[in-house]
Amino acid sequence: MIRPKGFDKLDHYFRTELGIDLTDETINLLLEGVKSTFGKLFYGAENRARFNGRNFIALADLNITKALEEHIENFKKIEEDMGVDELLEYISFIPPVEMEVGEDLRSEYRNIMGGLLLMYASVIKGATGEKKPSRSAMEFVNRIVDKVF
């Protein structure tokens, strides 16, 4: 796998600041996990928007947990150090939901994706304790995060 454009700075940040050394394989698993979680946030939000009588998905409809909110705030503080604009563009997508997405939510895509990346890093460190997580460790991390969302 060719590393996505923009991953070098994030990879450097993971290694130097978080002590996590990702391989090409674990990078792919990380990005797939983040995309999956981002999609799940939207699918649940669509149902909440309908329940609340709206025909669009607002930021308030996303199930932003306290932990994810903290990681989003941390991302906002360090985003320049991570330099992830191109990477977020690479992994960011709008899940195939039927409803329109409100501008308040669109403007937060970058921060949500950055927060998810940091949340995954936190789970990697806390759940596996591995400096260089293996494929099985990354699959375990994805299962843990999957249960939260």
C-alpha positions in Angstrom: 0.0 0.0 0.0 1.2 3.5 -0.8 0.9 5.8 2.1 -1.8 8.4 1.5 -0.6 12.0 0.8 -0.5 13.9 4.0 0.2 10.9 6.2 3.9 11.6 6.8 3.3 14.5 9.3 0.6 12.5 11.1 2.9 9.5 11.2 5.7 11.7 12.6 3.3 13.1 15.2 2.2 9.5 16.2 5.8 8.4 16.5 7.3 11.4 18.3 4.4 12.6 20.5 2.4 9.5 21.1 5.1 6.8 20.8 3.1 4.8 18.1 5.0 3.4 15.1 2.6 2.4 12.3 3.4 0.2 9.4 1.7 0.5 6.0 -0.7 -2.3 7.0 -1.6 -0.8 10.3 -2.0 2.6 8.6 -4.6 1.1 6.3 -6.4 -0.5 9.3 -6.4 2.8 11.2 -7.8 4.7 8.2 -10.5 2.1 7.6 -11.5 2.2 11.2 -11.8 6.0 11.3 -13.8 5.9 8.0 -16.1 3.3 9.5 -16.7 5.2 12.7 -17.3 8.4 10.8 -20.0 6.6 8.8 -21.6 5.1 11.9 -21.9 8.6 13.4 -23.9 9.7 10.3 -26.2 6.7 10.1 -27.3 7.2 13.7 -27.6 10.9 13.2 -30.0 10.5 10.3 -32.4 8.6 12.6 -32.1 11.2 15.3 -32.8 14.0 12.8 -35.9 12.2 11.7 -37.0 11.7 15.3 -36.5 15.4 15.9 -38.6 16.3 12.9 -35.8 17.7 10.7 -35.1 16.9 7.1 -31.4 17.5 7.5 -28.6 16.2 9.8 -27.3 18.7 12.2 -24.1 18.5 14.3 -26.3 17.9 17.4 -27.6 14.7 15.8 -24.2 13.0 15.9 -23.5 10.7 18.8 -20.3 12.6 20.0 -19.3 10.8 23.1 -17.5 12.7 25.9 -14.2 10.9 25.0 -14.5 11.9 21.3 -15.4 15.5 22.3 -12.2 15.6 24.3 -10.1 14.3 21.4 -11.8 16.8 19.0 -10.7 19.6 21.4 -7.2 18.2 21.6 -7.1 18.0 17.8 -8.1 21.7 17.5 -5.1 22.6 19.8 -2.5 20.6 17.8 -3.9 20.4 14.3 -1.1 22.5 12.8 1.5 20.2 14.3 -0.2 17.2 12.7 -0.6 18.8 9.2 -3.5 16.5 8.3 -5.5 18.5 5.8 -4.6 16.3 2.8 -5.0 13.1 4.9 -8.4 14.2 6.1 -9.4 15.0 2.6 -8.3 11.4 1.6 -10.3 9.7 4.4 -13.2 12.1 4.6 -16.4 11.2 2.9 -20.1 11.7 3.3 -21.7 8.4 4.1 -24.6 7.6 1.8 -27.4 9.0 3.9 -30.7 10.1 2.5 -30.8 13.5 4.2 -29.0 16.6 3.5 -26.1 17.5 5.9 -26.4 20.9 7.7 -23.7 23.5 7.3 -22.9 23.4 11.0 -21.9 19.7 10.6 -20.1 20.2 7.3 -17.9 22.8 8.9 -16.9 20.3 11.7 -15.9 17.4 9.4 -12.2 18.2 9.7 -12.3 18.4 13.5 -14.4 15.2 13.9 -12.0 13.3 11.7 -9.0 14.6 13.5 -10.6 13.8 16.9 -11.3 10.2 15.6 -7.6 9.8 14.7 -6.5 10.9 18.1 -9.2 8.7 19.8 -7.9 5.7 17.9 -4.3 6.5 18.9 -5.4 6.7 22.5 -7.1 3.3 22.3 -4.1 1.8 20.6 -1.9 3.0 23.5 -4.3 2.1 26.2 -5.7 -1.2 25.0 -2.6 -2.7 23.3 0.3 -1.0 25.0 2.3 -1.8 21.8 4.7 0.8 20.4 4.4 -0.9 17.0 0.8 -2.3 16.9 0.3 -5.6 15.0 -2.5 -6.3 12.6 -4.3 -8.3 15.4 -3.9 -5.4 17.8 -5.3 -2.9 15.3 -8.2 -5.3 14.6 -8.8 -5.4 18.4 -8.7 -1.6 18.5 -11.3 -1.4 15.7 -13.6 -3.8 17.5 -13.3 -1.8 20.8 -14.2 1.5 19.0 -16.9 -0.2 17.0 -18.7 -1.2 20.2 -18.7 2.4 21.4 -20.4 3.8 18.3 
